[in-house]
Amino acid sequence: MYNTLKHQILWITYTNLHLFIFELSNPHEMIITLKCQCGLSDTIKEIELKKVYKKLKVLLKEKANVNAWLQS
């Protein structure tokens, strides 16, 4: 079963990522490694959230529709 999952993961990932996961035998380890290599860091997530929050505050100052603001 592990071999099937390993081959499936290798099949659906870009070849440039294979160097990080090729020698791993456990599919769970492969997924975790891929997440660490490709996922956003907490710092980047925080910066992006601050940008979104700042944009929403500006919309509210411009007397935008409060319901639309809340939905965003």
Beta strands, then each sheet from edge to edge (+ up, - down):
end
